Amino acid sequence: MRVLITGGAGFLGFHTANHLAERGSESVVYDVASLVPADFPAGTTGIVGDVRDAQSLTRAFREHRPDAVVHAAAALPLYVRHHVALTTAERAAGAVLS
């Protein structure tokens, strides 16, 4: 099984990729952060992209054809403050989900 993991370079995504690899699944790690391939299990594909970028995400789906998706992406306050300007709607959604 091939699984696309958004936020794959984060704590949850990283451990999910390892868990899947132990069970023979292939992971496609999709994250806005730079990926270090050596940190992930063999057979893991890394894609640097933002889940808010529909074209990049669509390209990842078309190229890798995942059987399942684990959505572990999150806008972390420290990262957001320094790298990403959130829209009002994204901030409101984050407040509701927190």
VENHUMO-V854555 format. One record per residue. RES is the residue in one small letter. PHI is phi in whole degrees, 0 to 359 (NA if undefined). PSI is psi in radians with two decimals (NA if undefined). NEAR is the number of other ideal C-beta (glycine too) atoms within 10 Angstrom. Layout:
res->RES phi->PHI psi->PSI near->NEAR
res->RES phi->PHI psi->PSI near->NEAR
//
This chain:
res->m phi->NA psi->2.43 near->11
res->r phi->253 psi->2.21 near->15
res->v phi->238 psi->2.22 near->19
res->l phi->271 psi->2.21 near->22
res->i phi->245 psi->1.90 near->26
res->t phi->283 psi->2.52 near->23
res->g phi->70 psi->0.49 near->23
res->g phi->294 psi->-0.31 near->27
res->a phi->271 psi->-0.12 near->22
res->g phi->278 psi->3.13 near->20
res->f phi->302 psi->-0.94 near->10
res->l phi->295 psi->-0.80 near->15
res->g phi->297 psi->-0.73 near->24
res->f phi->299 psi->-0.83 near->22
res->h phi->290 psi->-0.54 near->11
res->t phi->295 psi->-0.77 near->20
res->a phi->300 psi->-0.73 near->27
res->n phi->295 psi->-0.76 near->14
res->h phi->299 psi->-0.77 near->13
res->l phi->295 psi->-0.72 near->21
res->a phi->298 psi->-0.68 near->16
res->e phi->298 psi->-0.42 near->9
res->r phi->258 psi->0.18 near->7
res->g phi->86 psi->0.17 near->8
res->s phi->269 psi->2.72 near->17
res->e phi->259 psi->2.35 near->18
res->s phi->250 psi->2.45 near->28
res->v phi->246 psi->1.87 near->22
res->v phi->270 psi->2.13 near->26
res->y phi->240 psi->2.05 near->30
res->d phi->208 psi->2.62 near->22
res->v phi->287 psi->-0.40 near->20
res->a phi->278 psi->2.71 near->14
res->s phi->295 psi->2.46 near->8
res->l phi->256 psi->2.53 near->18
res->v phi->249 psi->1.74 near->9
res->p phi->306 psi->-0.58 near->10
res->a phi->296 psi->-0.37 near->5
res->d phi->283 psi->-0.33 near->13
res->f phi->258 psi->2.78 near->20
res->p phi->297 psi->2.73 near->15
res->a phi->303 psi->2.49 near->7
res->g phi->89 psi->-0.04 near->13
res->t phi->275 psi->2.31 near->20
res->t phi->258 psi->2.33 near->18
res->g phi->250 psi->2.35 near->18
res->i phi->231 psi->2.21 near->18
res->v phi->269 psi->2.06 near->13
res->g phi->192 psi->2.83 near->15
res->d phi->254 psi->2.29 near->14
res->v phi->296 psi->-0.30 near->17
res->r phi->277 psi->-0.09 near->14
res->d phi->263 psi->1.68 near->12
res->a phi->301 psi->-0.67 near->9
res->q phi->295 psi->-0.78 near->8
res->s phi->295 psi->-0.75 near->15
res->l phi->293 psi->-0.72 near->17
res->t phi->298 psi->-0.73 near->10
res->r phi->299 psi->-0.73 near->13
res->a phi->298 psi->-0.74 near->20
res->f phi->294 psi->-0.75 near->13
res->r phi->294 psi->-0.71 near->8
res->e phi->285 psi->-0.60 near->10
res->h phi->251 psi->-0.24 near->16
res->r phi->45 psi->1.07 near->10
res->p phi->293 psi->2.61 near->17
res->d phi->276 psi->-0.42 near->10
res->a phi->208 psi->2.85 near->11
res->v phi->229 psi->2.36 near->13
res->v phi->248 psi->2.03 near->19
res->h phi->265 psi->1.76 near->13
res->a phi->242 psi->0.18 near->21
res->a phi->288 psi->2.52 near->20
res->a phi->209 psi->2.66 near->17
res->a phi->265 psi->1.76 near->17
res->l phi->280 psi->2.41 near->13
res->p phi->306 psi->-0.77 near->9
res->l phi->294 psi->-0.81 near->7
res->y phi->296 psi->-0.79 near->13
res->v phi->299 psi->-0.77 near->15
res->r phi->300 psi->-0.63 near->10
res->h phi->263 psi->-0.40 near->7
res->h phi->233 psi->-0.45 near->11
res->v phi->231 psi->2.24 near->13
res->a phi->266 psi->1.96 near->7
res->l phi->277 psi->2.57 near->14
res->t phi->283 psi->2.89 near->9
res->t phi->302 psi->-0.72 near->7
res->a phi->297 psi->-0.71 near->8
res->e phi->293 psi->-0.69 near->14
res->r phi->295 psi->-0.72 near->12
res->a phi->295 psi->-0.73 near->11
res->a phi->297 psi->-0.71 near->13
res->g phi->296 psi->-0.68 near->14
res->a phi->294 psi->-0.68 near->8
res->v phi->293 psi->-0.69 near->7
res->l phi->279 psi->-0.26 near->7
res->s phi->285 psi->NA near->5
//
